[in-house]
Amino acid sequence: MNIDLHIHTTASDGRFSPTEIVARAAELGMTAIAITDHDSVEGIAMALEEARKFPGLLVIPGVEMGADVSPDEMHILGYFIDHHSAELSTKLNLLRDSRTSRGKQMLSKLDALGIRVPWEYVAKIAGEASIGRPHIAQALVEYGHVSSINEAFERYIDDGGPAFVEREKLSPVETIELITKTGGLAVLAHPAKMMGLDTIIPNLKKAGLIGMEVYYKDYTSETIARLREVARRYGLIPCGGSDYHGFEGDGTRIGQTDVPQKTIDQLVALRKQRLAGKTP
């Protein structure tokens, strides 16, 4: 419960600032967290600055990127990324712009369904962050169209829903290569529902994948055991996190996973090896 490697902030579609997240993690006695905003590294500097107040807390600079596996989407996490990389920032800016366009199209679809939510209201919820589906979901709740964030996704904006809209994405291999090129360690996010992992993972490993989420907010012990075996089979570091966005009405909390200390030890060791030029 002391490690959470999948947390979002107001730099993307979370409700709490990077500073608030770090302070809350320290208050909870966490030993390691990763800031993994969607297509954004804008909150990392603030998080690392706040982390200087808490020497017992390791804050890992990260990102979460959605990769195109049409008609679906695969999410890739990047840990220890170089958040100063101009190449990474340029690509992330393009991907964030596509989120704005998608958000407006989703509201148009909702409007066609007789569900009115003003764009200005969604933008207000998002603040300075890149607009994402959780912001639209929150607006749907506050306008009384649904009773919860989960209901908003399930009825309207989840993948394949009546108001869902695709957005621009890189391929999984391109995503992993970008993360690796900019100093990061690429990890496959929430893979439990993916079909054909034994076909997918070997290709991703060739591109640079080093880990996969085994521990996740709502995974059963059976699912964790299955994914742990997959990770062992392919030599991947078993990672995990809560995928926390701050919308606690859905039951998610920081640290809602049992990620072992060994995971952090392996990630830190691999990072050091790469910095020393001892690992491809």
ChimeraX attribute file (.defattr): number of C-alpha atoms within 10 A of each C-alpha:
attribute: neighborCount
match mode: 1-to-1
recipient: residues
	/A:1	15
	/A:2	20
	/A:3	28
	/A:4	31
	/A:5	31
	/A:6	28
	/A:7	26
	/A:8	29
	/A:9	27
	/A:10	25
	/A:11	26
	/A:12	28
	/A:13	26
	/A:14	26
	/A:15	23
	/A:16	18
	/A:17	19
	/A:18	27
	/A:19	20
	/A:20	16
	/A:21	25
	/A:22	29
	/A:23	18
	/A:24	14
	/A:25	23
	/A:26	21
	/A:27	10
	/A:28	13
	/A:29	15
	/A:30	20
	/A:31	19
	/A:32	21
	/A:33	26
	/A:34	25
	/A:35	31
	/A:36	28
	/A:37	30
	/A:38	29
	/A:39	24
	/A:40	28
	/A:41	25
	/A:42	19
	/A:43	23
	/A:44	26
	/A:45	15
	/A:46	14
	/A:47	23
	/A:48	18
	/A:49	14
	/A:50	17
	/A:51	22
	/A:52	13
	/A:53	12
	/A:54	16
	/A:55	10
	/A:56	13
	/A:57	20
	/A:58	19
	/A:59	26
	/A:60	21
	/A:61	24
	/A:62	31
	/A:63	29
	/A:64	27
	/A:65	25
	/A:66	22
	/A:67	20
	/A:68	20
	/A:69	13
	/A:70	9
	/A:71	8
	/A:72	12
	/A:73	17
	/A:74	18
	/A:75	18
	/A:76	28
	/A:77	30
	/A:78	31
	/A:79	26
	/A:80	22
	/A:81	24
	/A:82	19
	/A:83	21
	/A:84	13
	/A:85	13
	/A:86	11
	/A:87	12
	/A:88	19
	/A:89	17
	/A:90	10
	/A:91	14
	/A:92	18
	/A:93	15
	/A:94	13
	/A:95	21
	/A:96	22
	/A:97	15
	/A:98	17
	/A:99	22
	/A:100	16
	/A:101	14
	/A:102	20
	/A:103	25
	/A:104	17
	/A:105	16
	/A:106	21
	/A:107	22
	/A:108	18
	/A:109	19
	/A:110	19
	/A:111	14
	/A:112	11
	/A:113	12
	/A:114	9
	/A:115	15
	/A:116	16
	/A:117	18
	/A:118	15
	/A:119	14
	/A:120	9
	/A:121	15
	/A:122	23
	/A:123	19
	/A:124	13
	/A:125	18
	/A:126	22
	/A:127	16
	/A:128	12
	/A:129	24
	/A:130	25
	/A:131	29
	/A:132	20
	/A:133	20
	/A:134	24
	/A:135	26
	/A:136	28
	/A:137	23
	/A:138	21
	/A:139	24
	/A:140	24
	/A:141	17
	/A:142	15
	/A:143	15
	/A:144	11
	/A:145	15
	/A:146	18
	/A:147	13
	/A:148	18
	/A:149	22
	/A:150	17
	/A:151	17
	/A:152	22
	/A:153	20
	/A:154	14
	/A:155	12
	/A:156	20
	/A:157	23
	/A:158	17
	/A:159	15
	/A:160	13
	/A:161	13
	/A:162	15
	/A:163	21
	/A:164	20
	/A:165	19
	/A:166	18
	/A:167	17
	/A:168	16
	/A:169	19
	/A:170	16
	/A:171	16
	/A:172	24
	/A:173	19
	/A:174	15
	/A:175	25
	/A:176	29
	/A:177	19
	/A:178	21
	/A:179	28
	/A:180	22
	/A:181	16
	/A:182	19
	/A:183	18
	/A:184	24
	/A:185	25
	/A:186	29
	/A:187	27
	/A:188	25
	/A:189	24
	/A:190	23
	/A:191	16
	/A:192	16
	/A:193	8
	/A:194	10
	/A:195	9
	/A:196	8
	/A:197	13
	/A:198	11
	/A:199	9
	/A:200	12
	/A:201	19
	/A:202	13
	/A:203	13
	/A:204	20
	/A:205	18
	/A:206	12
	/A:207	18
	/A:208	22
	/A:209	26
	/A:210	24
	/A:211	26
	/A:212	24
	/A:213	26
	/A:214	28
	/A:215	28
	/A:216	26
	/A:217	21
	/A:218	13
	/A:219	15
	/A:220	11
	/A:221	10
	/A:222	9
	/A:223	16
	/A:224	18
	/A:225	14
	/A:226	13
	/A:227	22
	/A:228	19
	/A:229	15
	/A:230	18
	/A:231	20
	/A:232	11
	/A:233	10
	/A:234	14
	/A:235	12
	/A:236	20
	/A:237	21
	/A:238	27
	/A:239	30
	/A:240	28
	/A:241	27
	/A:242	22
	/A:243	24
	/A:244	27
	/A:245	22
	/A:246	22
	/A:247	18
	/A:248	12
	/A:249	10
	/A:250	13
	/A:251	11
	/A:252	16
	/A:253	19
	/A:254	26
	/A:255	27
	/A:256	21
	/A:257	22
	/A:258	18
	/A:259	23
	/A:260	16
	/A:261	12
	/A:262	12
	/A:263	17
	/A:264	20
	/A:265	11
	/A:266	14
	/A:267	19
	/A:268	15
	/A:269	12
	/A:270	16
	/A:271	18
	/A:272	13
	/A:273	13
	/A:274	15
	/A:275	11
	/A:276	9
	/A:277	9
	/A:278	9
	/A:279	10
	/A:280	7
